Amino acid sequence: MQDHPLEVGEDATTFFQPRAEVFVTMLWTTALVWLFCRGVYVLVQLALGIYPNVEDIASIAESLLIVPVVVSGLVLLIAWNRFGWLKSSVLGLEFAATGRRGVHLQWSAVASVGLRRWGPFTELVITPATMDAVKELPGPGRRPRMLRRPSGPALLLDVGLMSPGPETLLAELHRRIPSRV
């Protein structure tokens, strides 16, 4: 998480993605995908008449233990200081999706906010009143995530793994802008 200092007299709440939670989620997701891939590989071999021996079974078991840990570790290292965050304060809403530049919106510029999807894939959809009100913060990363809709563009933020959680985050936003949540 980047450092987001509070200004004098600022009433702010910060949400962030804990690295350990991201690692564990990546671990089980990668393990399930790798298990599926290895299972299909074994089924294709069986269909071709190739039967695994003890060494093949040991190799499969090793890869099921090692590959998810290595892939999850690499993802964590690549995104180490670039996880998503959100800061809600009297000055407005500041946020950044994983690997993206931050955005600042004053409360008057927020037309609506809402959640979509579920679990670790939950996203916060922030619809600005006008795109002119969206101020990108300086720093590394790609442009903010956008959702193109017939009703107008919206900004996306991955909040499924944020601490303290998407429901708490939505409650905080409801406290700030009750008519638009």
GROMACS elastic network, one bead per residue, 0.5 to 0.9 nm:
[ bonds ]
;  ai    aj funct       b0    kb
    1     4     6  0.86212   500
    1    16     6  0.66928   500
    1    17     6  0.76178   500
    1    18     6  0.83859   500
    1    80     6  0.84034   500
    1    81     6  0.58242   500
    1    82     6  0.68616   500
    1    83     6  0.62798   500
    1    84     6  0.75224   500
    1    85     6  0.69103   500
    2    81     6  0.68686   500
    2    82     6  0.78198   500
    2    83     6  0.86139   500
    2    85     6  0.82186   500
    4    14     6  0.84487   500
    4    87     6  0.79487   500
    6     9     6  0.81204   500
    6    10     6  0.60418   500
    6    11     6  0.81691   500
    6    12     6  0.72837   500
    6    89     6  0.89137   500
    7    10     6  0.53050   500
    7    11     6  0.87569   500
   10    89     6  0.66193   500
   10    90     6  0.65005   500
   10    91     6  0.78452   500
   11    88     6  0.82790   500
   11    89     6  0.54297   500
   11    90     6  0.59784   500
   11    91     6  0.87339   500
   12    87     6  0.66559   500
   12    88     6  0.54032   500
   12    90     6  0.68906   500
   12    91     6  0.87679   500
   13    86     6  0.82281   500
   13    87     6  0.57052   500
   13    88     6  0.52332   500
   13    89     6  0.64419   500
   13   172     6  0.80045   500
   14    85     6  0.73183   500
   14    86     6  0.57216   500
   14    88     6  0.63973   500
   14    89     6  0.86009   500
   14   163     6  0.88557   500
   15    84     6  0.86351   500
   15    85     6  0.55777   500
   15    86     6  0.50726   500
   15    87     6  0.63223   500
   15    88     6  0.84270   500
   15   159     6  0.86933   500
   15   162     6  0.61086   500
   15   163     6  0.56507   500
   15   164     6  0.66564   500
   15   165     6  0.79899   500
   15   169     6  0.74157   500
   16    83     6  0.75384   500
   16    84     6  0.62016   500
   16    86     6  0.64819   500
   16    87     6  0.87244   500
   16   159     6  0.82877   500
   16   161     6  0.81438   500
   16   162     6  0.50131   500
   16   163     6  0.55625   500
   16   164     6  0.79860   500
   17    20     6  0.87313   500
   17    21     6  0.74415   500
   17    22     6  0.70673   500
   17    83     6  0.61570   500
   17    84     6  0.61187   500
   17    85     6  0.66191   500
   17   159     6  0.77965   500
   17   160     6  0.86639   500
   17   161     6  0.56594   500
   17   163     6  0.59934   500
   17   164     6  0.89727   500
   18    21     6  0.54488   500
   18    22     6  0.64198   500
   18    23     6  0.87895   500
   18    83     6  0.84029   500
   18   161     6  0.74836   500
   18   162     6  0.69169   500
   18   163     6  0.68256   500
   19    22     6  0.50862   500
   19    23     6  0.61228   500
   19    24     6  0.86949   500
   19    76     6  0.73398   500
   19    80     6  0.76855   500
   19    83     6  0.81678   500
   20    23     6  0.50607   500
   20    24     6  0.62212   500
   20    25     6  0.85843   500
   21    24     6  0.52108   500
   21    25     6  0.61059   500
   21    26     6  0.84805   500
   21   161     6  0.68580   500
   21   162     6  0.88007   500
   22    25     6  0.51884   500
   22    26     6  0.60333   500
   22    27     6  0.84220   500
   22    72     6  0.86709   500
   22    76     6  0.75444   500
   22   161     6  0.68449   500
   23    26     6  0.51213   500
   23    27     6  0.59656   500
   23    28     6  0.88062   500
   23    69     6  0.88459   500
   23    72     6  0.59064   500
   23    73     6  0.70359   500
   23    75     6  0.81597   500
   23    76     6  0.63954   500
   24    28     6  0.63413   500
   24    29     6  0.85193   500
   24    72     6  0.79679   500
   25    28     6  0.54630   500
   25    29     6  0.60936   500
   25    30     6  0.84268   500
   25    72     6  0.85945   500
   25   120     6  0.77402   500
   25   161     6  0.85650   500
   26    29     6  0.51184   500
   26    30     6  0.58284   500
   26    31     6  0.82813   500
   26    68     6  0.79957   500
   26    69     6  0.87607   500
   26    71     6  0.81678   500
   26    72     6  0.53486   500
   26    73     6  0.87030   500
   26    75     6  0.80463   500
   26    76     6  0.86389   500
   27    30     6  0.52727   500
   27    31     6  0.59688   500
   27    32     6  0.86300   500
   27    68     6  0.55304   500
   27    69     6  0.61280   500
   27    70     6  0.89074   500
   27    71     6  0.78344   500
   27    72     6  0.54021   500
   27    73     6  0.84771   500
   28    32     6  0.61216   500
   28    33     6  0.86160   500
   28    68     6  0.76026   500
   29    32     6  0.52888   500
   29    33     6  0.63137   500
   29    34     6  0.85760   500
   29    68     6  0.82609   500
   30    33     6  0.51479   500
   30    34     6  0.59233   500
   30    35     6  0.83679   500
   30    67     6  0.81122   500
   30    68     6  0.51605   500
   30    69     6  0.83123   500
   30    71     6  0.73359   500
   30    72     6  0.72347   500
   31    34     6  0.51387   500
   31    35     6  0.59306   500
   31    36     6  0.85189   500
   31    64     6  0.68109   500
   31    65     6  0.80738   500
   31    67     6  0.77742   500
   31    68     6  0.50991   500
   31    69     6  0.82991   500
   32    35     6  0.50988   500
   32    36     6  0.61945   500
   32    37     6  0.86741   500
   32    68     6  0.87489   500
   33    36     6  0.51379   500
   33    37     6  0.62328   500
   33    38     6  0.86701   500
   33    68     6  0.89719   500
   34    38     6  0.60536   500
   34    39     6  0.83759   500
   34    63     6  0.85865   500
   34    64     6  0.68759   500
   34    67     6  0.77274   500
   34    68     6  0.72857   500
   35    38     6  0.51918   500
   35    39     6  0.59821   500
   35    40     6  0.86206   500
   35    64     6  0.65484   500
   36    39     6  0.50304   500
   36    40     6  0.62313   500
   36    41     6  0.86086   500
   37    40     6  0.52038   500
   37    41     6  0.61769   500
   37    42     6  0.87231   500
   38    42     6  0.62040   500
   38    43     6  0.86130   500
   38    60     6  0.72571   500
   38    63     6  0.88991   500
   38    64     6  0.82525   500
   39    42     6  0.51878   500
   39    43     6  0.61975   500
   39    44     6  0.86366   500
   40    43     6  0.50271   500
   40    44     6  0.61025   500
   40    45     6  0.85729   500
   41    44     6  0.52006   500
   41    45     6  0.62740   500
   41    46     6  0.87029   500
   42    45     6  0.50390   500
   42    46     6  0.61529   500
   42    47     6  0.85866   500
   42    50     6  0.88019   500
   42    51     6  0.84062   500
   42    52     6  0.77995   500
   43    46     6  0.50107   500
   43    47     6  0.60913   500
   43    48     6  0.86164   500
   44    47     6  0.50057   500
   44    48     6  0.62702   500
   44    49     6  0.87108   500
   44    50     6  0.85914   500
   45    48     6  0.50898   500
   45    49     6  0.63340   500
   45    50     6  0.50239   500
   45    51     6  0.67769   500
   45    52     6  0.80489   500
   46    50     6  0.51997   500
   46    51     6  0.56737   500
   46    52     6  0.80375   500
   47    50     6  0.74032   500
   48    51     6  0.86951   500
   52    55     6  0.78007   500
   52    56     6  0.54512   500
   52    57     6  0.64990   500
   53    56     6  0.52958   500
   53    57     6  0.63876   500
   53    58     6  0.87649   500
   54    57     6  0.51492   500
   54    58     6  0.61987   500
   54    59     6  0.86085   500
   55    58     6  0.50807   500
   55    59     6  0.61204   500
   55    60     6  0.86352   500
   56    59     6  0.50159   500
   56    60     6  0.61636   500
   56    61     6  0.85997   500
   57    60     6  0.50862   500
   57    61     6  0.61597   500
   57    62     6  0.85861   500
   58    61     6  0.50743   500
   58    62     6  0.61072   500
   58    63     6  0.86206   500
   59    62     6  0.50758   500
   59    63     6  0.61992   500
   59    64     6  0.86380   500
   60    63     6  0.51627   500
   60    64     6  0.61994   500
   60    65     6  0.87936   500
   61    64     6  0.51044   500
   61    65     6  0.64850   500
   61    66     6  0.87843   500
   62    65     6  0.52433   500
   62    66     6  0.60833   500
   62    67     6  0.83075   500
   63    66     6  0.50669   500
   63    67     6  0.54085   500
   63    68     6  0.81642   500
   64    67     6  0.60902   500
   64    68     6  0.69077   500
   65    68     6  0.66201   500
   65    69     6  0.71157   500
   66    69     6  0.54645   500
   66    70     6  0.62408   500
   66    71     6  0.87043   500
   67    70     6  0.52054   500
   67    71     6  0.60375   500
   67    72     6  0.84425   500
   68    71     6  0.52245   500
   68    72     6  0.59459   500
   68    73     6  0.83870   500
   69    72     6  0.52409   500
   69    73     6  0.60129   500
   69    74     6  0.85904   500
   70    73     6  0.51004   500
   70    74     6  0.61589   500
   70    75     6  0.86832   500
   71    74     6  0.51456   500
   71    75     6  0.62335   500
   71    76     6  0.86090   500
   72    75     6  0.51747   500
   72    76     6  0.61594   500
   72    77     6  0.86536   500
   73    76     6  0.50801   500
   73    77     6  0.61734   500
   73    78     6  0.86504   500
   74    77     6  0.50689   500
   74    78     6  0.61200   500
   74    79     6  0.86237   500
   75    78     6  0.51780   500
   75    79     6  0.62029   500
   75    80     6  0.82151   500
   76    79     6  0.53307   500
   76    80     6  0.55192   500
   77    80     6  0.50069   500
   77    81     6  0.85993   500
   78    81     6  0.83806   500
   78    82     6  0.84061   500
   79    82     6  0.50441   500
   79    83     6  0.62690   500
   79    98     6  0.75365   500
   79    99     6  0.68620   500
   80    83     6  0.68372   500
   81    99     6  0.85605   500
   82    85     6  0.89684   500
   82    96     6  0.87821   500
   82    97     6  0.82945   500
   82    98     6  0.55337   500
   82   100     6  0.74530   500
   82   140     6  0.89002   500
   82   141     6  0.79868   500
   83    96     6  0.80604   500
   83    97     6  0.68851   500
   83    99     6  0.63700   500
   83   100     6  0.85910   500
   84    95     6  0.73499   500
   84    96     6  0.52344   500
   84    99     6  0.73250   500
   84   100     6  0.79262   500
   84   102     6  0.89857   500
   84   157     6  0.72670   500
   84   158     6  0.67924   500
   84   159     6  0.76509   500
   84   162     6  0.79398   500
   85    94     6  0.82907   500
   85    95     6  0.55030   500
   85    96     6  0.55545   500
   85    97     6  0.67583   500
   85    98     6  0.78943   500
   85   102     6  0.86766   500
   85   157     6  0.83791   500
   85   158     6  0.87541   500
   85   159     6  0.82270   500
   85   162     6  0.76085   500
   86    93     6  0.73287   500
   86    94     6  0.57226   500
   86    96     6  0.65906   500
   86    97     6  0.86205   500
   86   102     6  0.89911   500
   86   157     6  0.85698   500
   86   159     6  0.88651   500
   86   162     6  0.89438   500
   86   169     6  0.88548   500
   87    92     6  0.82790   500
   87    93     6  0.59405   500
   87    94     6  0.51002   500
   87    95     6  0.61320   500
   88    91     6  0.79602   500
   88    92     6  0.61866   500
   88    94     6  0.65467   500
   88    95     6  0.84937   500
   88   172     6  0.76959   500
   88   173     6  0.74913   500
   88   176     6  0.82620   500
   89    92     6  0.53754   500
   89    93     6  0.64323   500
   89    94     6  0.83394   500
   89   176     6  0.84308   500
   90    93     6  0.83370   500
   90   106     6  0.87432   500
   90   107     6  0.81782   500
   90   176     6  0.81534   500
   91   105     6  0.85564   500
   91   106     6  0.63447   500
   91   107     6  0.74899   500
   92   104     6  0.70367   500
   92   105     6  0.56247   500
   92   108     6  0.82892   500
   92   109     6  0.88751   500
   92   110     6  0.89548   500
   92   176     6  0.89215   500
   93   103     6  0.79975   500
   93   104     6  0.57209   500
   93   105     6  0.51690   500
   93   106     6  0.61956   500
   93   107     6  0.67708   500
   93   110     6  0.86235   500
   93   173     6  0.89753   500
   94   102     6  0.67629   500
   94   103     6  0.54411   500
   94   105     6  0.64047   500
   94   106     6  0.86466   500
   94   137     6  0.87488   500
   95   101     6  0.84959   500
   95   102     6  0.53333   500
   95   103     6  0.54368   500
   95   104     6  0.68064   500
   95   105     6  0.88687   500
   95   157     6  0.75632   500
   96    99     6  0.78382   500
   96   100     6  0.57909   500
   96   101     6  0.57897   500
   96   103     6  0.62127   500
   96   144     6  0.70015   500
   96   145     6  0.86841   500
   96   156     6  0.88084   500
   96   157     6  0.66826   500
   96   158     6  0.87820   500
   97   100     6  0.52800   500
   97   101     6  0.74798   500
   97   102     6  0.75044   500
   97   144     6  0.69465   500
   97   145     6  0.70469   500
   97   156     6  0.72139   500
   97   158     6  0.59151   500
   97   159     6  0.84717   500
   98   101     6  0.85830   500
   98   141     6  0.87665   500
   98   157     6  0.79710   500
   98   158     6  0.72973   500
   99   140     6  0.82533   500
   99   141     6  0.53766   500
   99   142     6  0.65480   500
   99   143     6  0.89637   500
   99   144     6  0.88894   500
  100   140     6  0.75179   500
  100   143     6  0.57398   500
  100   144     6  0.54035   500
  100   145     6  0.73553   500
  101   136     6  0.67861   500
  101   137     6  0.63935   500
  101   138     6  0.70939   500
  101   139     6  0.62320   500
  101   140     6  0.61893   500
  101   142     6  0.58231   500
  101   143     6  0.57599   500
  101   144     6  0.58100   500
  102   135     6  0.85147   500
  102   136     6  0.58292   500
  102   138     6  0.73871   500
  102   139     6  0.77259   500
  102   141     6  0.85215   500
  102   143     6  0.84486   500
  102   144     6  0.69833   500
  103   134     6  0.66437   500
  103   135     6  0.55802   500
  103   137     6  0.54172   500
  103   138     6  0.89657   500
  103   144     6  0.72492   500
  104   133     6  0.84938   500
  104   134     6  0.62729   500
  104   135     6  0.51678   500
  104   136     6  0.63556   500
  104   137     6  0.67842   500
  105   108     6  0.80960   500
  105   109     6  0.61172   500
  105   110     6  0.68138   500
  105   128     6  0.77741   500
  105   133     6  0.64936   500
  105   134     6  0.56571   500
  105   135     6  0.66012   500
  106   109     6  0.53374   500
  106   110     6  0.69168   500
  106   133     6  0.76862   500
  106   134     6  0.85315   500
  107   110     6  0.53776   500
  107   111     6  0.86273   500
  107   176     6  0.78285   500
  107   177     6  0.72906   500
  108   111     6  0.77356   500
  108   129     6  0.80037   500
  108   177     6  0.89022   500
  109   127     6  0.87588   500
  109   128     6  0.55641   500
  109   129     6  0.50470   500
  109   130     6  0.69346   500
  109   131     6  0.89172   500
  109   133     6  0.60309   500
  109   134     6  0.80250   500
  110   113     6  0.75532   500
  110   126     6  0.71325   500
  110   127     6  0.61875   500
  110   129     6  0.55952   500
  110   130     6  0.84945   500
  110   133     6  0.87473   500
  110   177     6  0.84527   500
  110   180     6  0.78044   500
  111   126     6  0.77467   500
  111   127     6  0.54320   500
  111   128     6  0.50543   500
  111   130     6  0.83661   500
  111   180     6  0.63048   500
  111   181     6  0.89158   500
  112   125     6  0.80968   500
  112   126     6  0.60191   500
  112   127     6  0.51548   500
  112   128     6  0.70231   500
  112   129     6  0.81370   500
  112   177     6  0.86587   500
  112   179     6  0.84367   500
  112   181     6  0.57775   500
  113   124     6  0.69059   500
  113   125     6  0.54994   500
  113   127     6  0.61329   500
  113   128     6  0.87842   500
  113   170     6  0.82293   500
  113   173     6  0.79535   500
  113   174     6  0.89381   500
  113   180     6  0.65576   500
  113   181     6  0.52483   500
  114   123     6  0.83471   500
  114   124     6  0.57319   500
  114   125     6  0.52617   500
  114   126     6  0.67791   500
  114   127     6  0.87410   500
  114   170     6  0.75054   500
  114   180     6  0.88571   500
  114   181     6  0.62211   500
  115   118     6  0.83911   500
  115   122     6  0.66705   500
  115   123     6  0.56330   500
  115   125     6  0.59931   500
  115   126     6  0.89038   500
  115   159     6  0.88001   500
  115   166     6  0.78895   500
  115   167     6  0.89350   500
  115   170     6  0.78920   500
  116   121     6  0.85572   500
  116   122     6  0.57959   500
  116   123     6  0.53891   500
  116   124     6  0.65517   500
  116   125     6  0.71777   500
  117   120     6  0.87476   500
  117   121     6  0.60968   500
  117   123     6  0.64317   500
  117   160     6  0.88409   500
  118   121     6  0.56231   500
  118   123     6  0.79687   500
  118   160     6  0.72283   500
  119   122     6  0.56595   500
  119   160     6  0.57031   500
  119   161     6  0.80153   500
  120   123     6  0.87817   500
  120   158     6  0.84375   500
  120   159     6  0.75753   500
  120   161     6  0.53847   500
  120   162     6  0.87772   500
  121   158     6  0.69449   500
  121   159     6  0.75218   500
  121   160     6  0.52217   500
  121   161     6  0.79080   500
  122   157     6  0.86690   500
  122   158     6  0.62104   500
  122   159     6  0.56459   500
  122   161     6  0.80402   500
  122   166     6  0.74446   500
  123   156     6  0.63942   500
  123   157     6  0.54463   500
  123   159     6  0.53134   500
  123   160     6  0.65010   500
  123   166     6  0.84060   500
  124   155     6  0.81050   500
  124   156     6  0.57282   500
  124   157     6  0.50871   500
  124   158     6  0.63695   500
  124   159     6  0.62818   500
  124   160     6  0.87577   500
  124   166     6  0.80859   500
  124   170     6  0.85506   500
  125   147     6  0.81255   500
  125   154     6  0.62865   500
  125   155     6  0.58144   500
  125   157     6  0.67387   500
  126   154     6  0.54824   500
  126   155     6  0.50770   500
  126   156     6  0.64013   500
  126   157     6  0.80765   500
  127   130     6  0.84255   500
  127   131     6  0.89925   500
  127   152     6  0.78450   500
  127   153     6  0.67658   500
  127   155     6  0.62912   500
  127   156     6  0.88922   500
  128   131     6  0.62541   500
  128   132     6  0.88059   500
  128   133     6  0.71520   500
  128   134     6  0.72034   500
  128   152     6  0.88383   500
  128   153     6  0.78551   500
  128   154     6  0.65572   500
  128   155     6  0.78377   500
  129   132     6  0.86252   500
  129   133     6  0.73875   500
  130   133     6  0.56247   500
  130   134     6  0.75008   500
  130   152     6  0.89033   500
  130   153     6  0.88920   500
  131   134     6  0.53634   500
  131   135     6  0.87155   500
  131   153     6  0.78240   500
  131   154     6  0.87692   500
  132   135     6  0.76951   500
  136   143     6  0.82015   500
  136   144     6  0.78954   500
  141   144     6  0.85432   500
  142   145     6  0.84953   500
  143   146     6  0.86854   500
  144   155     6  0.70229   500
  144   156     6  0.76822   500
  144   157     6  0.86566   500
  145   154     6  0.84753   500
  145   155     6  0.57167   500
  145   156     6  0.52888   500
  145   157     6  0.72292   500
  146   153     6  0.66174   500
  146   154     6  0.56534   500
  146   156     6  0.58415   500
  147   152     6  0.85543   500
  147   153     6  0.56277   500
  147   154     6  0.50380   500
  147   155     6  0.60235   500
  147   156     6  0.66287   500
  148   151     6  0.84129   500
  148   152     6  0.64550   500
  148   154     6  0.65673   500
  148   155     6  0.88938   500
  149   152     6  0.51577   500
  149   153     6  0.56694   500
  149   154     6  0.75033   500
  150   153     6  0.79133   500
  158   161     6  0.76762   500
  158   162     6  0.80120   500
  159   162     6  0.50218   500
  159   163     6  0.84393   500
  159   165     6  0.72669   500
  159   166     6  0.58721   500
  159   169     6  0.84824   500
  160   163     6  0.87676   500
  160   165     6  0.69471   500
  160   166     6  0.61558   500
  161   164     6  0.85938   500
  161   165     6  0.68294   500
  161   166     6  0.79764   500
  162   165     6  0.51899   500
  162   166     6  0.67970   500
  162   169     6  0.86490   500
  163   166     6  0.79356   500
  163   168     6  0.86985   500
  163   169     6  0.86807   500
  164   167     6  0.84032   500
  164   168     6  0.63785   500
  164   169     6  0.74307   500
  165   168     6  0.54113   500
  165   169     6  0.61631   500
  165   170     6  0.87184   500
  166   170     6  0.60841   500
  166   171     6  0.85405   500
  167   170     6  0.51144   500
  167   171     6  0.61796   500
  167   172     6  0.86687   500
  168   172     6  0.62024   500
  168   173     6  0.86778   500
  169   172     6  0.50820   500
  169   173     6  0.63182   500
  169   174     6  0.85693   500
  170   173     6  0.50442   500
  170   174     6  0.60251   500
  170   175     6  0.85545   500
  170   181     6  0.76530   500
  171   175     6  0.61869   500
  171   176     6  0.87604   500
  171   181     6  0.88452   500
  172   175     6  0.50420   500
  172   176     6  0.64759   500
  172   177     6  0.87708   500
  173   176     6  0.50386   500
  173   177     6  0.59914   500
  173   178     6  0.74262   500
  173   180     6  0.88936   500
  173   181     6  0.70533   500
  174   177     6  0.51674   500
  174   179     6  0.77110   500
  174   180     6  0.75828   500
  174   181     6  0.55693   500
  175   178     6  0.57648   500
  177   180     6  0.57642   500
  177   181     6  0.67079   500
  178   181     6  0.58245   500
